[in-house]
Structure formats: structure tokens, C-alpha cells
């Protein structure tokens, strides 16, 4: 299957054209942060009606950590990026997705049903990146475009990056409410019922011997 090439930012229409299981490569500008305090600050800014230091309206916000160092001229050099677990942000993401009208979010581990509902409303997909795939993902780095909240440790800062061929990433939740994570959970629960039934039968048979 050929990877779908996406140049960021994408529109709601483009997001809704994607389907669960699609594999994509990302070009263009992305905004990343791995810090829970960062997402809490974003949510607070939205509640207070304050402008964010980086414009994320109709944009892309990825749960990617970035290991960086400050160069002699004071600019930030991003050495590598790596996905962080998105489920940590479940309570915050519905408001962030709706408040910013996001069309792409992503990381690893997925988001819950409330987040998926918000994604349906704005026309947004969740991209799942390979956990531990830093060496591969970091090859896509081209330029640091903007850095906000420099008082935070580097991988908590809000960073806008230029990337080329970031991925491959899987559309794990689409803009129509379909979720690979929900499907896997339902399948595992169904399998668990069968496993428990077999164990009960084995215990009963053992007791009769």
C-alpha cells in the first residue's frame, strides 16, 4: 500500500477523506510538545480567551517529545523527536480540539471516546507514531520555526517544526468516529469472556476428577 503524503496544515475536508488504517507521511509545519503542564496551559489559555504564542487554529498538535539544545546564538536545535503517550491528555484534549478547531492530533496510545467525539465535530484525525521510533522519525526534521514558553524544560516547550516525510504514521482514529483502539478493546473484551469461560470449565472438570 502506498503511503498518503500530507502537507500540513490540512483542512477538515482533507481530514474527513482519511480512514482508519491509512498510512501517511507528514510534510510541512507541525507543533509538538510532550508536557502535561504545557497542555494544561493551552487549555487554560482557551478558557481565559488568551491568545497562544503559536497560532494553532485549524492546525496540527502532536504529542511528540523533542530533545533539544540551545546553540551559542540562543536558537534552539532539535536533535530528535519521539512520541509520548496521548492518553495522559485525555481530560484536556476534547476542549483543546474544539477550542482550536484542530484537524490533526497524534502521538502513541490513542485517545478516548470523548476525544474522538470532539474530532468528529472539527474534522480531525489521530495519527499513531511508532513508539521508540525516534531514530526514524527524527530523520524528517528540517527546521525549528518557532519556540514558545522557553521557561519550561525543552521537551515541554511548544515548538513549531518543519518536517519532511515524518512517519510513517497510521490513522488510528478517523474523523468519523472510527478507532482502532476501540476496536481492539472490544475484541479483547470478547476474547476475555471466552478465556474466562474456558478456565471455568477447566476448573470444574478438575474438581470432578
C-alpha positions in Angstrom: 0.0 0.0 0.0 1.3 3.5 -0.9 1.7 6.0 1.9 -0.5 9.0 1.7 1.5 12.2 1.6 0.0 15.0 3.8 1.3 18.6 3.7 0.3 20.4 6.9 -1.9 22.2 7.6 -4.8 20.2 6.2 -8.4 21.1 6.1 -11.4 19.4 7.7 -12.4 18.1 4.3 -8.9 16.5 3.8 -9.1 15.0 7.3 -12.5 13.5 6.6 -11.2 11.9 3.5 -8.8 9.8 5.6 -9.9 6.4 7.0 -8.8 4.3 9.9 -5.8 2.2 8.8 -4.5 4.7 6.2 -0.7 5.1 6.4 0.6 8.6 6.0 3.8 10.6 5.7 3.7 14.2 7.0 5.3 17.3 5.4 5.1 20.9 6.4 4.7 22.6 9.7 3.7 20.8 12.9 3.5 21.9 16.5 4.7 19.5 19.2 5.0 19.2 23.0 5.2 16.2 25.4 4.5 18.0 28.6 1.3 17.7 30.6 1.8 21.2 32.1 2.0 22.5 28.5 -1.4 21.1 27.6 -2.8 22.4 30.9 -1.5 25.8 30.0 -3.1 25.6 26.5 -6.4 24.6 28.0 -6.2 27.5 30.5 -5.4 30.0 27.7 -8.5 28.8 25.8 -10.7 29.1 28.9 -9.4 32.6 29.6 -9.6 33.7 26.0 -5.9 34.4 25.8 -4.0 34.0 22.5 -1.5 31.3 22.3 2.1 32.2 21.5 2.0 29.9 18.5 -1.1 30.0 16.3 -2.7 26.6 16.3 -6.1 27.5 14.8 -7.2 24.8 12.3 -3.8 23.2 12.8 -1.9 20.2 14.0 -0.8 19.4 17.5 1.3 16.3 18.1 2.2 14.6 21.4 5.9 14.4 20.4 8.7 15.0 22.8 11.7 16.8 21.4 15.2 16.6 22.8 16.9 20.0 22.2 19.9 22.1 23.0 20.4 25.8 22.8 23.1 26.9 20.4 25.6 29.7 21.1 23.5 32.2 19.2 20.5 31.4 21.5 18.5 29.4 19.0 17.1 26.0 19.7 18.4 22.9 17.9 16.1 19.9 18.0 18.2 16.8 18.0 15.4 14.2 18.0 11.7 13.7 18.4 9.8 10.8 19.9 6.1 10.2 20.5 4.7 10.3 24.1 1.6 8.6 25.4 -1.5 10.5 24.4 -3.9 9.0 27.0 -2.3 11.3 29.6 -4.0 14.2 27.9 -7.5 12.6 27.6 -9.2 15.1 30.0 -7.8 18.1 28.2 -7.9 17.2 24.6 -11.7 17.5 23.8 -11.6 21.2 24.9 -8.3 21.8 23.0 -9.5 20.1 19.9 -12.8 22.1 19.8 -11.2 25.3 21.0 -8.6 25.3 18.3 -10.5 23.5 15.6 -7.7 21.1 15.2 -7.6 18.8 12.2 -4.6 16.6 13.2 -3.5 15.3 16.6 -1.3 12.4 17.3 1.3 10.5 19.4 1.1 7.0 20.7 -1.5 5.0 22.6 -4.6 6.8 21.3 -7.3 9.0 22.8 -10.6 8.1 24.4 -14.2 8.3 23.1 -14.8 11.9 24.3 -11.8 13.0 22.3 -13.0 11.0 19.2 -16.3 12.8 19.5 -14.6 16.2 19.5 -12.6 15.1 16.5 -15.8 14.2 14.6 -17.0 17.7 15.2 -14.0 19.6 14.0 -12.9 17.1 11.2 -9.8 15.8 12.9 -7.7 12.6 12.8 -5.4 10.9 15.3 -2.0 9.8 13.8 -0.3 7.0 15.7 3.5 7.1 15.5 5.9 4.3 16.3 6.8 4.2 19.9 10.6 4.1 20.3 10.9 5.1 16.6 12.9 8.2 17.3 15.8 7.5 15.0 13.5 7.0 12.1 11.2 9.9 12.9 14.0 12.4 13.6 15.2 12.0 10.0 12.2 14.1 9.0 13.4 17.2 10.9 14.3 20.1 8.7 14.0 23.3 10.7 12.8 24.8 14.0 10.4 27.6 13.1 9.2 28.8 16.5 9.6 28.1 20.2 7.2 29.2 22.9 7.3 29.1 26.7 11.1 28.9 26.9 10.9 28.8 30.7 9.8 25.2 30.5 12.2 22.3 30.1 13.0 21.7 26.4 10.6 18.8 25.7 7.7 20.6 27.4 8.1 23.7 25.3 5.7 24.4 22.5 7.7 24.0 19.3 6.8 24.5 15.7 8.9 22.3 13.4 9.3 22.0 9.6 9.3 18.3 8.7 9.6 16.3 5.5 8.4 12.7 5.3 7.6 12.4 9.1 6.3 8.8 9.7 5.1 6.5 8.6 2.1 7.1 10.9 -1.2 5.3 11.0 -4.6 7.0 11.0 -5.7 5.2 14.2 -8.8 7.4 14.9 -10.5 9.0 11.9 -12.9 12.0 11.7 -15.9 9.7 11.5 -15.5 8.2 15.0 -13.8 5.0 13.9 -11.0 4.0 16.3 -8.5 1.1 16.1 -8.2 1.4 19.9 -11.9 1.0 20.4 -11.9 -2.0 18.0 -9.0 -3.6 19.8 -10.6 -3.1 23.2 -13.9 -4.6 22.1 -12.1 -7.6 20.5 -10.0 -8.2 23.7 -13.1 -8.0 25.9 -14.8 -10.5 23.7 -11.8 -12.8 23.8 -11.5 -12.4 27.5 -15.1 -13.7 28.0 -14.2 -16.8 26.1 -11.0 -17.3 28.0 -12.7 -17.0 31.4 -15.4 -19.4 30.3 -12.7 -22.0 29.3 -10.9 -21.5 32.6 -14.2 -22.1 34.5 -14.8 -25.3 32.5 -11.3 -26.5 33.3 -11.7 -25.8 37.0 -15.0 -27.6 37.0 -13.5 -30.6 35.2 -10.5 -30.6 37.6 -12.8 -30.6 40.6 -14.7 -33.6 39.3 -11.6 -35.7 38.8 
